[in-house]
Amino acid sequence: MTSRTSTTSAVAGPISGAFSALADTPIVWRLLSLALFCAAWEIAGRSNFNYAFPTFFETMGALWEMCADGSIFSAYLRTLQPLVIGLAFSLTVGVSAGVLMGLREDAEWMTLPVFITMQAAPMAALIPLVTFVYGIGLISKVLAVVMLAMPVIAINSYKAVRNVPPSLIDMCRSFQGSQRQQIVRIILPAASPMMFAGIRLGVAEGFSGAVLAELLITPTGIGDLITYSRSVAQFDHMYAVILSIVAFAVITVSLLQKLETKLFRPETRGI
């Protein structure tokens, strides 16, 4: 009897330890929450509370169909064109303006209110104005991306430079460091974690601007798939496109966050 009890406890020990280690794994909780969300979606779709709300499996079937015929990939290629151009411009101008505002008070007085106004302004109200001035072509969509991404990047870069510890700058001055050495070797490396966090947020905002521009300016790319699926009552395809947008944004931001973790120490990484 004693040997059977000891054998059972010996087997139960590793099993309970395995379950404890499994429960402490963050990926398990993420997969569990995702499974619960998909199950709730499937139950809600089967309840027929709205004819325009498909089930989860119908949506995934529509997504597989669009992946098989390549329509969703060609749509993303058209959407990525204004997104890449707008983000490249936003990164160049936003980071430069943020660093300049953080270094010079006169630049802060003249430029910071512009970025704060851009960040607070409702995008849906400004897109018709942009369309009226620049038409419905590529320039309007690039401007939509810039108007959402650049303020976040610029303001975070400005805050990053302003939050550099003064003791580091004083140490550089005590060693007779020039102003250029202060900026290149002290200020920019110390501000890089928070600046990268602003870039990550700016990429997310820029993607939202690209999709919003395609829905409000002219239906092309991803916006065209959503508009067309809604017009022909293919609601499973419409939800599949929306699901792909969310997945693409989450994956992109997660990859940028992992890159941020590898580039910077956790204790100095931007929030």
C-alpha positions as CSV (number, residue, x, y, z in Angstrom):
1,M,0.0,0.0,0.0
2,T,2.8,2.3,0.8
3,S,4.7,1.6,-2.4
4,R,1.5,2.2,-4.5
5,T,1.0,5.6,-2.8
6,S,4.6,6.6,-3.3
7,T,4.4,5.5,-7.0
8,T,1.2,7.5,-7.5
9,S,2.7,10.6,-5.9
10,A,5.9,10.1,-8.0
11,V,3.8,10.1,-11.2
12,A,1.5,12.9,-10.0
13,G,4.5,15.1,-9.2
14,P,5.8,15.5,-12.7
15,I,2.3,15.8,-14.1
16,S,1.3,18.6,-11.7
17,G,4.6,20.2,-12.4
18,A,4.0,20.0,-16.2
19,F,0.6,21.5,-15.8
20,S,2.0,24.3,-13.6
21,A,4.7,25.1,-16.1
22,L,2.0,25.1,-18.9
23,A,-0.2,27.4,-16.9
24,D,2.6,29.8,-16.4
25,T,3.4,30.1,-20.1
26,P,2.0,33.3,-21.6
27,I,1.4,31.7,-25.0
28,V,-1.0,29.3,-23.5
29,W,-3.2,32.0,-22.1
30,R,-3.1,33.9,-25.4
31,L,-4.2,30.8,-27.3
32,L,-6.9,30.1,-24.7
33,S,-8.3,33.6,-25.0
34,L,-8.2,33.4,-28.8
35,A,-10.0,30.0,-28.6
36,L,-12.7,31.5,-26.4
37,F,-13.1,34.4,-28.7
38,C,-13.5,32.2,-31.7
39,A,-16.0,29.9,-29.9
40,A,-18.1,33.0,-28.8
41,W,-18.0,34.2,-32.4
42,E,-19.2,30.8,-33.7
43,I,-22.0,30.6,-31.2
44,A,-23.1,34.2,-31.9
45,G,-23.1,33.5,-35.7
46,R,-25.2,30.3,-35.2
47,S,-27.8,32.1,-33.0
48,N,-29.0,34.0,-36.1
49,F,-29.4,37.3,-34.3
50,N,-28.4,39.1,-37.4
51,Y,-28.4,37.7,-41.0
52,A,-25.4,39.8,-41.8
53,F,-23.2,38.3,-39.1
54,P,-21.5,35.1,-40.3
55,T,-20.1,32.3,-38.2
56,F,-16.4,32.0,-37.5
57,F,-16.0,29.0,-39.8
58,E,-17.8,30.7,-42.6
59,T,-15.5,33.7,-42.2
60,M,-12.4,31.5,-42.2
61,G,-13.7,29.6,-45.3
62,A,-14.1,32.9,-47.1
63,L,-10.6,34.0,-46.1
64,W,-9.2,30.7,-47.4
65,E,-11.1,31.2,-50.7
66,M,-9.6,34.7,-51.1
67,C,-6.2,33.5,-50.3
68,A,-6.6,30.6,-52.8
69,D,-7.5,32.9,-55.7
70,G,-5.0,35.6,-54.7
71,S,-7.4,38.4,-54.5
72,I,-6.5,39.4,-50.9
73,F,-2.8,39.4,-51.7
74,S,-3.2,41.7,-54.7
75,A,-5.4,44.0,-52.6
76,Y,-2.7,44.2,-49.9
77,L,-0.1,45.0,-52.5
78,R,-2.2,48.0,-53.6
79,T,-2.8,49.1,-50.0
80,L,0.9,48.8,-49.0
81,Q,2.0,51.3,-51.7
82,P,0.6,54.5,-50.0
83,L,1.4,53.0,-46.6
84,V,5.1,52.5,-47.3
85,I,5.5,55.9,-48.9
86,G,3.6,57.6,-46.1
87,L,5.5,55.8,-43.4
88,A,8.9,56.6,-45.0
89,F,8.0,60.3,-45.2
90,S,6.6,60.3,-41.6
91,L,9.7,58.6,-40.2
92,T,12.1,61.0,-41.9
93,V,10.2,64.2,-41.1
94,G,8.7,63.1,-37.8
95,V,11.9,61.9,-36.1
96,S,13.9,64.9,-37.4
97,A,11.2,67.4,-36.2
98,G,10.9,65.6,-32.9
99,V,14.7,65.8,-32.3
100,L,14.8,69.4,-33.4
101,M,11.9,70.3,-31.0
102,G,13.7,68.5,-28.2
103,L,16.9,70.4,-28.8
104,R,15.7,73.9,-29.5
105,E,12.9,75.8,-27.7
106,D,12.2,78.1,-30.6
107,A,11.5,75.0,-32.8
108,E,9.3,73.6,-30.1
109,W,7.2,76.8,-29.9
110,M,6.7,77.0,-33.6
111,T,6.2,73.3,-34.5
112,L,4.8,71.4,-31.5
113,P,1.3,73.0,-31.6
114,V,1.0,71.9,-35.3
115,F,1.7,68.2,-34.4
116,I,-0.6,68.4,-31.3
117,T,-3.4,69.8,-33.5
118,M,-2.8,67.1,-36.2
119,Q,-3.0,64.4,-33.5
120,A,-6.2,65.8,-32.0
121,A,-8.0,66.6,-35.3
122,P,-10.7,64.0,-36.4
123,M,-9.3,62.2,-39.4
124,A,-12.7,61.5,-41.0
125,A,-13.4,65.2,-41.1
126,L,-10.1,66.1,-42.8
127,I,-10.1,63.5,-45.5
128,P,-12.8,65.2,-47.6
129,L,-10.7,68.4,-47.5
130,V,-7.6,66.5,-48.6
131,T,-9.7,64.9,-51.4
132,F,-11.0,68.3,-52.5
133,V,-7.5,69.7,-52.8
134,Y,-5.5,66.7,-54.1
135,G,-8.1,64.5,-55.7
136,I,-8.7,60.8,-55.2
137,G,-5.3,59.6,-56.3
138,L,-2.2,58.3,-54.5
139,I,-1.3,61.7,-53.0
140,S,-4.4,61.9,-50.9
141,K,-3.9,58.4,-49.5
142,V,-0.3,59.1,-48.7
143,L,-1.4,62.3,-46.9
144,A,-3.9,60.3,-44.9
145,V,-1.2,58.0,-43.7
146,V,1.1,60.9,-42.9
147,M,-1.6,62.8,-41.0
148,L,-2.1,59.9,-38.6
149,A,1.5,58.6,-38.3
150,M,3.7,61.7,-38.2
151,P,2.2,63.4,-35.1
152,V,2.7,60.2,-33.0
153,I,6.3,59.8,-34.2
154,A,7.2,63.4,-33.8
155,I,5.7,63.9,-30.4
156,N,7.3,60.7,-29.0
157,S,10.7,61.7,-30.5
158,Y,10.4,65.1,-28.9
159,K,9.5,63.6,-25.5
160,A,12.3,61.1,-25.8
161,V,14.9,63.9,-26.3
162,R,13.5,66.0,-23.5
163,N,13.6,63.1,-21.1
164,V,17.3,62.4,-21.5
165,P,18.8,62.5,-18.0
166,P,20.6,65.9,-17.6
167,S,23.4,64.1,-15.7
168,L,24.5,62.4,-18.9
169,I,24.7,65.7,-20.7
170,D,26.6,67.3,-17.8
171,M,29.1,64.4,-17.9
172,C,29.7,65.0,-21.6
173,R,30.3,68.6,-20.9
174,S,32.7,67.9,-18.1
175,F,34.8,65.8,-20.5
176,Q,34.9,68.8,-22.9
177,G,32.5,67.2,-25.4
178,S,31.2,69.3,-28.2
179,Q,27.6,69.9,-29.0
180,R,27.7,67.5,-31.8
181,Q,29.2,64.8,-29.6
182,Q,26.4,65.5,-27.0
183,I,23.7,64.9,-29.7
184,V,25.3,61.9,-31.5
185,R,26.8,60.0,-28.5
186,I,24.6,61.0,-25.6
187,I,21.2,62.3,-26.5
188,L,20.2,60.1,-29.5
189,P,21.4,56.8,-27.9
190,A,19.6,57.6,-24.7
191,A,16.4,58.7,-26.5
192,S,16.4,55.8,-28.9
193,P,14.2,53.4,-26.9
194,M,11.3,55.8,-26.5
195,M,11.7,57.0,-30.1
196,F,11.4,53.4,-31.4
197,A,8.2,53.0,-29.3
198,G,6.8,56.1,-31.1
199,I,7.8,54.6,-34.4
200,R,6.0,51.4,-33.5
201,L,2.8,53.3,-32.6
202,G,3.2,55.4,-35.8
203,V,3.3,52.3,-38.0
204,A,0.0,51.2,-36.4
205,E,-1.6,54.6,-36.9
206,G,-0.3,54.8,-40.5
207,F,-1.9,51.4,-41.3
208,S,-5.2,52.7,-39.9
209,G,-4.9,55.8,-42.1
210,A,-4.3,53.7,-45.2
211,V,-7.4,51.6,-44.7
212,L,-9.5,54.6,-43.7
213,A,-8.3,56.5,-46.9
214,E,-9.3,53.5,-49.1
215,L,-12.8,53.5,-47.5
216,L,-13.4,57.2,-47.6
217,I,-11.5,58.4,-50.7
218,T,-11.7,55.7,-53.4
219,P,-12.3,52.0,-52.9
220,T,-9.0,50.3,-53.9
221,G,-7.0,47.5,-52.3
222,I,-8.4,46.3,-49.0
223,G,-11.1,49.0,-49.0
224,D,-12.3,47.8,-52.3
225,L,-12.7,44.3,-51.0
226,I,-14.7,45.5,-48.0
227,T,-16.9,47.8,-50.1
228,Y,-17.6,45.2,-52.8
229,S,-18.3,42.4,-50.4
230,R,-20.8,44.6,-48.5
231,S,-22.5,45.7,-51.7
232,V,-23.1,42.2,-53.0
233,A,-24.1,40.9,-49.5
234,Q,-21.0,38.6,-49.1
235,F,-20.7,39.3,-45.5
236,D,-18.5,36.4,-44.8
237,H,-15.9,37.8,-47.2
238,M,-16.3,41.3,-45.7
239,Y,-15.6,40.0,-42.2
240,A,-12.8,37.9,-43.5
241,V,-11.1,41.0,-44.9
242,I,-11.6,42.8,-41.6
243,L,-10.2,39.9,-39.7
244,S,-7.1,39.9,-42.0
245,I,-6.6,43.6,-41.4
246,V,-6.6,43.1,-37.6
247,A,-4.3,40.1,-37.9
248,F,-1.9,42.0,-40.2
249,A,-1.8,44.9,-37.8
250,V,-1.3,42.7,-34.7
251,I,1.5,40.7,-36.3
252,T,3.3,43.8,-37.6
253,V,3.2,45.6,-34.2
254,S,4.2,42.4,-32.4
255,L,7.3,42.0,-34.7
256,L,8.3,45.6,-34.1
257,Q,7.9,45.1,-30.4
258,K,10.1,42.0,-30.5
259,L,12.7,44.0,-32.5
260,E,12.5,46.7,-29.9
261,T,13.1,44.2,-27.1
262,K,16.2,42.9,-28.9
263,L,17.6,46.3,-29.7
264,F,17.2,47.9,-26.3
265,R,17.5,46.6,-22.8
266,P,14.2,45.9,-21.0
267,E,14.9,48.5,-18.3
268,T,15.4,51.3,-20.9
269,R,12.8,50.2,-23.5
270,G,10.1,52.7,-24.4
271,I,6.6,52.1,-23.1
